[in-house]
Amino acid sequence: MRILVTGATGYIGKRLIPLLLNDGHTIICPVRDKKRALNYYKNQKNIELIEADFLNGHTLNAISKDIDIAYYLIHSMSNSAKEFHALEEKCAFNFKRYAENSQVKQVIYLSGITNDTKLSKHLLSRKNVENTLKSDTYALTTFKAGIIVGSGSSSFEIIRDLVEKLPAMIAPKWLNTKTQPLAIRDVLSFLHKALDKKELYNTSYDIFGPEILTYKEMLLQFAAVRKLKRTIITVPVMTPKLSSYWLYFVTSTSYKLASSLVNSMGVEVIGKKSDINKILDVNPMTYKEAVKLAFKKIEQNSIISSWKDSYVSSGKLKNYVHEFINVPEYGCFKDFKKRKVTNKERTLNNIWAIGGDTGWYYGTFLWKIRGFIDQIFGGAGLRRGRRHPTQLNAGDALDFWRVIYADKEKGKLLLYAEMVLPGEAWLEFKIEDGILYQTATFRPHGLAGRLYWYAVMPFHWFVFNGMINNINK
């Protein structure tokens, strides 16, 4: 079949598409930034990438009308605009208008469990999107999940940060909120097996794991899997704002996402029982099993997708990496270094391993100080790390940088700074004719930007010299 998958570069989409390809389907992926998506799917057959933005209805004219099934996986968990719910509704409305004028017979939508009488604005938005997507022209199949557990998921990474960093926690009272965590593998099974299943047309099902757990129990079970002893004390005095700051400083999440999660975590997420597990022959695994499976993927360096590579992990929330691929020449400060390459393969491997656990090759303590300062001012800091120790794709998060261009065969890596700065910054590594070129570019904003550059210039001399020397060893 010809299957449309929205959210093709998102956490769920990147994991669902390989399953559909293995079945022999042709996948049509409308994406906002085609250049970013090409890095994920450039070696895949039967994939059509189309540049379209569901916030701009006229761009959807480029999408083929010859579609059998569509997956709606568009979410805005954290958006800089306060009216994110209106943006979600607009996306859903534009999608519906497109789908009703195509040959789509089934739309499969992944939502959140919305059974509590008091819902967060995010869950209310999910519910509103479901109502918007309903149509007399095509059949809608809705799956509503709670906490999704898997390598790279926001909930998994945040719990991991809390458990592995804090032997004892004085935590907010929302840790006593009940939920039903579901493994990412089971989420994918539901989405995959629902394809063209007529008995699921115009139905809505809650999907959830076999256990009802509080967030505190999830933390303690996670600690047990990691063979760590942890003490958790919940206190009622931590307001949502304080809780958001607590999550932000302890974990790798951005403040906006932390705030969104805190608002949702105060809502009990318990699913309604149904026969959907029997219909699709899915037997969800326990929370501990899901955590163990996630660590197997981490140990094998086989994390397909990570929430940190989403733009919501950035304080700047840029949507198009190609906007920053042309590094400006005028009105900029530059730090330029070059070295003769003695072993090109080794040097490239060093470049492609930069950041994360490897570090930045020189002045590690200075990078950590800069990361801490960035975090104080609301930036990402060095906490995001990287998805894979040796692989980089355009759009990936890399500590407080974003990968703009990565082509190992051409010997070029370009990074754009997502740290809090009085200006914009790029860091480029390039090998040409046996020479390694390392260029840091800074475009200042006003007097503050110029003062910042001169203030850090002495550190740059040591850091950038040491970096290129160690990369080229």
C-alpha positions as CSV (number, residue, x, y, z in Angstrom):
1,M,0.0,0.0,0.0
2,R,0.9,3.7,-0.2
3,I,1.1,4.9,3.4
4,L,1.4,8.5,4.5
5,V,3.4,9.0,7.8
6,T,3.4,12.4,9.4
7,G,6.0,13.1,12.0
8,A,8.5,11.0,10.0
9,T,11.5,12.6,11.8
10,G,10.0,12.2,15.3
11,Y,10.5,9.7,18.0
12,I,7.6,7.4,16.9
13,G,7.8,8.0,13.2
14,K,11.5,7.0,12.8
15,R,10.7,3.7,14.5
16,L,7.5,2.9,12.8
17,I,8.7,3.5,9.2
18,P,11.2,0.6,9.1
19,L,8.3,-1.8,10.1
20,L,6.2,-0.6,7.3
21,L,9.0,-0.8,4.8
22,N,9.7,-4.4,5.8
23,D,6.2,-5.2,4.8
24,G,6.8,-3.9,1.3
25,H,4.8,-0.7,1.5
26,T,5.7,2.6,-0.1
27,I,6.0,5.4,2.5
28,I,5.2,9.0,1.8
29,C,6.7,11.4,4.3
30,P,5.6,15.1,4.4
31,V,8.4,16.9,6.3
32,R,9.1,20.5,7.1
33,D,12.8,20.2,6.3
34,K,13.6,17.8,3.5
35,K,17.3,18.2,3.9
36,R,17.2,17.1,7.5
37,A,15.0,14.0,6.6
38,L,17.3,13.0,3.8
39,N,20.0,12.1,6.4
40,Y,17.6,9.5,8.0
41,Y,16.3,7.9,4.9
42,K,18.9,8.5,2.1
43,N,19.7,4.8,1.8
44,Q,16.1,3.6,2.0
45,K,14.0,2.5,-1.0
46,N,10.3,3.1,-1.3
47,I,10.3,6.4,0.5
48,E,9.1,9.6,-0.9
49,L,10.0,12.8,0.9
50,I,7.9,15.8,0.3
51,E,8.5,19.3,1.9
52,A,5.2,20.4,3.4
53,D,4.1,22.1,6.6
54,F,0.7,21.3,8.1
55,L,0.5,24.7,9.6
56,N,0.5,26.1,6.1
57,G,-2.4,24.4,4.2
58,H,-1.3,25.5,0.7
59,T,2.0,23.5,1.1
60,L,-0.1,20.2,1.3
61,N,-0.9,20.4,-2.4
62,A,2.5,18.8,-3.0
63,I,1.4,15.6,-1.3
64,S,0.1,12.8,-3.5
65,K,-3.7,12.1,-3.2
66,D,-3.0,8.5,-4.1
67,I,-2.7,7.3,-0.4
68,D,-4.3,4.3,1.2
69,I,-3.6,4.7,4.9
70,A,-2.2,7.7,6.9
71,Y,-0.6,7.9,10.3
72,Y,-1.1,11.1,12.2
73,L,1.9,11.5,14.6
74,I,2.1,15.3,14.9
75,H,2.5,16.5,18.5
76,S,3.7,19.8,20.0
77,M,4.6,18.8,23.5
78,S,6.5,22.0,24.0
79,N,6.2,25.0,21.7
80,S,7.4,28.5,22.2
81,A,4.0,29.9,21.4
82,K,1.5,29.9,24.3
83,E,-1.2,29.1,21.8
84,F,0.3,25.7,21.0
85,H,-3.2,24.1,21.3
86,A,-4.4,26.3,18.6
87,L,-1.5,25.3,16.4
88,E,-2.2,21.7,17.0
89,E,-5.8,22.2,16.0
90,K,-4.7,24.0,12.9
91,C,-2.4,21.2,11.9
92,A,-5.2,18.6,12.5
93,F,-7.7,20.7,10.5
94,N,-5.3,21.1,7.5
95,F,-4.5,17.4,7.6
96,K,-8.2,16.5,7.6
97,R,-8.9,18.8,4.7
98,Y,-6.1,17.2,2.7
99,A,-7.2,13.6,3.7
100,E,-10.8,14.3,2.7
101,N,-9.6,15.2,-0.7
102,S,-7.4,12.2,-1.1
103,Q,-8.0,8.4,-1.4
104,V,-7.2,7.8,2.3
105,K,-9.5,5.2,3.8
106,Q,-8.0,5.0,7.3
107,V,-6.2,7.5,9.5
108,I,-4.4,6.1,12.6
109,Y,-3.8,8.7,15.3
110,L,-1.6,8.3,18.4
111,S,-3.0,10.4,21.3
112,G,-2.8,10.4,25.1
113,I,-5.1,8.8,27.7
114,T,-7.7,11.4,28.6
115,N,-10.0,9.8,31.2
116,D,-9.3,12.0,34.2
117,T,-11.9,14.7,34.8
118,K,-9.2,17.3,35.2
119,L,-6.8,17.3,32.2
120,S,-3.7,19.3,31.5
121,K,-3.8,21.6,28.6
122,H,-1.7,19.2,26.6
123,L,-4.0,16.3,27.1
124,L,-7.0,18.6,26.4
125,S,-5.3,19.5,23.2
126,R,-4.8,15.8,22.3
127,K,-8.6,15.2,22.9
128,N,-9.4,18.2,20.7
129,V,-7.2,16.9,17.9
130,E,-9.0,13.6,17.9
131,N,-12.4,15.4,17.6
132,T,-11.0,17.5,14.8
133,L,-9.7,14.5,12.9
134,K,-13.1,12.7,12.8
135,S,-14.6,12.6,9.4
136,D,-17.3,11.0,7.3
137,T,-14.9,10.6,4.4
138,Y,-12.3,8.3,6.0
139,A,-12.2,6.0,9.1
140,L,-10.3,7.2,12.2
141,T,-8.5,4.8,14.5
142,T,-7.3,6.4,17.7
143,F,-4.8,4.9,20.2
144,K,-4.4,6.7,23.5
145,A,-1.2,5.9,25.4
146,G,0.2,7.2,28.7
147,I,3.9,7.2,29.5
148,I,6.0,5.6,26.7
149,V,9.1,3.7,27.9
150,G,12.0,3.2,25.5
151,S,15.5,4.1,24.8
152,G,15.6,7.8,23.8
153,S,12.1,8.6,25.1
154,S,11.8,11.7,27.2
155,S,10.2,9.9,30.1
156,F,12.9,7.2,30.1
157,E,15.8,9.7,29.9
158,I,14.4,11.9,32.6
159,I,13.8,9.0,35.0
160,R,17.3,7.8,34.2
161,D,18.8,11.1,35.0
162,L,17.0,11.3,38.3
163,V,17.8,7.8,39.4
164,E,21.5,7.7,38.3
165,K,22.3,11.2,39.6
166,L,20.5,11.4,42.9
167,P,21.0,8.8,45.7
168,A,18.3,10.6,47.7
169,M,15.5,12.8,46.4
170,I,13.2,15.3,48.0
171,A,10.6,15.3,45.3
172,P,7.2,16.9,44.4
173,K,4.0,15.3,45.5
174,W,3.0,14.5,41.9
175,L,5.4,11.6,42.2
176,N,2.4,9.9,43.8
177,T,0.3,10.3,40.7
178,K,-0.7,6.9,39.1
179,T,0.0,6.0,35.5
180,Q,0.2,2.9,33.3
181,P,3.6,3.0,31.4
182,L,3.8,1.2,28.0
183,A,6.9,0.0,26.2
184,I,7.7,1.6,22.9
185,R,7.9,-1.8,21.3
186,D,4.2,-2.4,22.3
187,V,3.2,1.1,21.0
188,L,4.7,0.2,17.7
189,S,2.9,-3.2,17.7
190,F,-0.5,-1.5,18.1
191,L,0.2,1.1,15.4
192,H,1.6,-1.5,13.0
193,K,-1.1,-4.2,13.4
194,A,-4.0,-1.7,13.2
195,L,-3.1,-1.1,9.5
196,D,-6.2,-1.5,7.3
197,K,-7.9,-3.5,10.1
198,K,-11.6,-2.8,9.3
199,E,-12.9,-3.7,12.7
200,L,-10.9,-0.8,14.1
201,Y,-12.4,1.7,11.7
202,N,-13.9,4.7,13.7
203,T,-12.8,3.3,17.1
204,S,-10.8,4.7,19.9
205,Y,-8.8,2.6,22.4
206,D,-6.6,3.2,25.4
207,I,-3.4,1.3,25.2
208,F,-1.4,0.7,28.4
209,G,1.0,-1.7,30.2
210,P,-0.2,-4.4,32.7
211,E,0.7,-2.4,35.8
212,I,-0.6,0.7,37.5
213,L,2.4,2.5,39.0
214,T,3.1,5.8,40.7
215,Y,6.0,7.9,39.3
216,K,7.7,7.1,42.6
217,E,7.3,3.4,42.0
218,M,8.6,3.8,38.5
219,L,11.7,5.5,39.8
220,L,12.3,2.8,42.4
221,Q,11.8,0.0,39.9
222,F,14.2,1.7,37.5
223,A,16.7,1.9,40.3
224,A,16.2,-1.8,41.1
225,V,16.9,-2.7,37.4
226,R,20.1,-0.6,37.6
227,K,21.0,-2.2,41.0
228,L,21.0,1.1,42.7
229,K,19.6,1.9,46.2
230,R,17.5,5.1,46.2
231,T,15.5,7.1,48.8
232,I,12.6,9.3,47.8
233,I,10.7,11.6,50.0
234,T,7.8,13.5,48.6
235,V,6.8,16.9,49.9
236,P,3.7,19.0,49.2
237,V,5.4,22.4,49.1
238,M,6.9,22.2,45.7
239,T,4.7,24.2,43.3
240,P,4.5,23.3,39.6
241,K,7.0,26.1,38.8
242,L,9.5,24.8,41.5
243,S,9.0,21.3,40.2
244,S,9.7,22.4,36.7
245,Y,13.0,24.0,37.8
246,W,13.8,20.9,39.8
247,L,13.4,18.7,36.7
248,Y,15.3,21.2,34.5
249,F,18.4,21.4,36.7
250,V,18.6,17.7,37.6
251,T,17.8,16.2,34.2
252,S,18.6,16.9,30.5
253,T,15.2,18.3,29.7
254,S,14.6,21.9,28.6
255,Y,12.6,24.2,30.9
256,K,9.7,24.4,28.5
257,L,9.4,20.7,28.3
258,A,9.9,20.3,32.0
259,S,7.0,22.7,32.6
260,S,4.8,20.8,30.1
261,L,5.6,17.5,31.7
262,V,5.0,18.7,35.3
263,N,1.5,20.0,34.2
264,S,0.7,16.6,32.7
265,M,2.2,14.5,35.6
266,G,-0.3,15.9,38.0
267,V,-3.0,14.1,36.0
268,E,-3.8,10.4,36.7
269,V,-3.3,8.4,33.5
270,I,-5.3,5.2,33.9
271,G,-6.6,3.5,30.7
272,K,-10.0,2.0,30.1
273,K,-10.0,-1.8,29.7
274,S,-11.0,-3.2,26.3
275,D,-10.4,-6.2,24.1
276,I,-7.8,-4.4,21.9
277,N,-4.9,-6.5,23.2
278,K,-6.8,-9.6,22.0
279,I,-7.9,-8.1,18.7
280,L,-4.3,-7.2,17.7
281,D,-2.6,-10.0,19.6
282,V,-0.4,-7.7,21.7
283,N,0.7,-8.6,25.2
284,P,2.3,-5.5,26.7
285,M,5.4,-6.1,28.8
286,T,5.9,-4.9,32.3
287,Y,7.7,-1.7,33.2
288,K,10.8,-3.5,34.4
289,E,10.9,-5.5,31.2
290,A,10.6,-2.3,29.1
291,V,13.5,-0.7,31.1
292,K,15.7,-3.8,30.6
293,L,15.0,-3.8,26.9
294,A,15.8,-0.1,26.6
295,F,19.2,-0.7,28.2
296,K,19.9,-3.5,25.8
297,K,19.4,-1.0,22.9
298,I,21.6,1.5,24.6
299,E,24.4,-1.1,25.2
300,Q,24.2,-2.0,21.5
301,N,24.3,1.6,20.4
302,S,21.0,1.0,18.5
303,I,18.9,3.9,19.6
304,I,16.9,4.7,16.5
305,S,15.3,7.9,17.7
306,S,15.7,10.3,20.7
307,W,13.5,13.1,22.0
308,K,16.7,15.1,22.4
309,D,17.0,15.3,18.6
310,S,13.6,17.0,18.5
311,Y,13.7,20.8,18.4
312,V,11.7,20.9,21.7
313,S,15.0,20.0,23.4
314,S,16.4,23.3,22.4
315,G,15.8,26.6,23.9
316,K,15.7,28.2,20.5
317,L,13.3,25.8,18.8
318,K,14.5,26.2,15.3
319,N,12.5,24.3,12.7
320,Y,14.8,24.3,9.6
321,V,18.5,23.2,9.9
322,H,19.2,24.4,6.3
323,E,18.6,28.0,7.4
324,F,21.9,27.9,9.1
325,I,24.0,25.9,6.6
326,N,25.4,29.0,5.0
327,V,27.8,30.4,7.6
328,P,27.8,34.2,7.4
329,E,31.0,36.0,6.3
330,Y,30.4,39.6,7.1
331,G,30.0,41.3,10.5
332,C,31.4,38.2,12.2
333,F,34.3,37.2,14.5
334,K,36.2,34.1,13.5
335,D,38.7,31.8,15.1
336,F,40.4,29.9,12.3
337,K,42.9,27.0,12.7
338,K,44.4,24.5,10.3
339,R,46.6,21.5,10.5
340,K,48.1,19.0,8.1
341,V,46.4,15.7,8.4
342,T,48.6,12.7,8.9
343,N,45.8,10.0,9.2
344,K,42.5,11.1,7.5
345,E,40.4,8.2,8.7
346,R,41.5,8.6,12.4
347,T,41.0,12.4,12.3
348,L,37.5,11.9,10.8
349,N,36.6,9.3,13.4
350,N,37.7,11.8,16.1
351,I,35.6,14.6,14.6
352,W,32.5,12.3,14.4
353,A,33.0,11.2,18.0
354,I,33.1,14.8,19.4
355,G,30.9,15.8,22.4
356,G,28.9,13.5,24.7
357,D,31.0,11.1,26.6
358,T,34.1,11.8,24.4
359,G,34.1,15.4,25.3
360,W,35.6,18.3,23.3
361,Y,39.3,17.1,23.3
362,Y,40.7,20.0,25.3
363,G,39.8,22.0,28.4
364,T,37.0,19.7,29.5
365,F,36.5,21.7,32.8
366,L,36.1,24.9,30.7
367,W,33.4,23.3,28.6
368,K,31.6,22.1,31.7
369,I,31.7,25.6,33.2
370,R,30.3,27.0,30.0
371,G,27.6,24.3,30.0
372,F,26.7,25.1,33.6
373,I,26.5,28.9,32.8
374,D,24.3,28.1,29.8
375,Q,22.0,26.0,32.0
376,I,21.7,28.8,34.6
377,F,20.5,31.1,31.9
378,G,17.9,28.6,30.6
379,G,20.0,26.9,27.9
380,A,20.5,23.2,27.1
381,G,24.0,23.0,28.7
382,L,26.0,19.9,28.1
383,R,23.3,17.6,29.4
384,R,21.8,16.4,26.1
385,G,24.9,14.5,25.1
386,R,24.4,12.7,21.8
387,R,22.2,9.9,20.5
388,H,25.1,7.6,19.1
389,P,28.8,7.7,20.0
390,T,30.1,7.7,16.4
391,Q,27.2,8.6,14.1
392,L,25.9,12.1,13.4
393,N,23.0,13.3,11.2
394,A,21.7,16.7,10.3
395,G,19.2,17.7,13.0
396,D,20.9,15.7,15.8
397,A,21.4,17.3,19.2
398,L,25.1,17.4,20.3
399,D,25.5,18.8,23.8
400,F,24.6,22.5,23.4
401,W,25.0,22.3,19.6
402,R,22.8,21.2,16.7
403,V,24.2,19.3,13.8
404,I,23.5,21.3,10.6
405,Y,25.6,19.3,8.1
406,A,27.3,16.0,8.5
407,D,29.0,14.2,5.5
408,K,31.9,12.0,6.5
409,E,32.7,11.1,2.9
410,K,33.1,14.8,2.1
411,G,34.9,15.3,5.4
412,K,32.7,18.1,6.7
413,L,30.8,18.6,9.9
414,L,29.0,21.9,10.7
415,L,27.4,22.7,14.1
416,Y,25.1,25.5,15.2
417,A,25.1,26.7,18.8
418,E,21.9,26.3,20.8
419,M,23.5,27.8,23.9
420,V,22.3,31.1,25.3
421,L,24.4,33.7,23.5
422,P,24.3,37.4,22.6
423,G,24.6,36.4,19.0
424,E,24.8,33.3,16.8
425,A,27.7,30.8,16.6
426,W,28.8,28.0,14.2
427,L,31.7,25.5,14.5
428,E,32.9,23.8,11.4
429,F,35.4,21.0,10.7
430,K,36.5,20.4,7.2
431,I,39.2,18.3,5.5
432,E,40.3,19.4,2.1
433,D,43.5,18.4,0.2
434,G,45.0,16.8,3.3
435,I,44.4,19.9,5.5
436,L,42.1,20.0,8.5
437,Y,40.3,23.3,8.8
438,Q,38.6,24.3,12.1
439,T,36.5,27.5,12.1
440,A,34.5,29.0,14.9
441,T,32.2,31.8,13.7
442,F,30.3,34.2,15.9
443,R,27.8,36.8,14.6
444,P,27.3,39.2,17.5
445,H,24.1,41.0,18.4
446,G,24.9,44.5,19.4
447,L,27.4,45.7,21.9
448,A,26.8,42.8,24.3
449,G,27.8,40.3,21.6
450,R,31.0,42.1,20.9
451,L,31.9,42.4,24.6
452,Y,31.2,38.6,25.0
453,W,33.5,37.7,22.1
454,Y,36.4,39.7,23.5
455,A,35.8,38.3,27.0
456,V,36.1,34.7,25.9
457,M,38.8,35.2,23.3
458,P,41.7,34.3,25.6
459,F,40.0,31.0,26.5
460,H,39.3,30.3,22.8
461,W,43.1,30.5,22.0
462,F,43.8,27.7,24.4
463,V,40.6,25.6,23.8
464,F,40.5,25.7,20.0
465,N,44.3,25.1,19.6
466,G,44.1,22.2,22.0
467,M,41.0,20.9,20.2
468,I,42.4,20.8,16.7
469,N,45.7,19.3,17.9
470,N,44.0,16.4,19.8
471,I,41.5,15.8,17.0
472,N,44.4,15.5,14.5
473,K,46.5,13.1,16.6
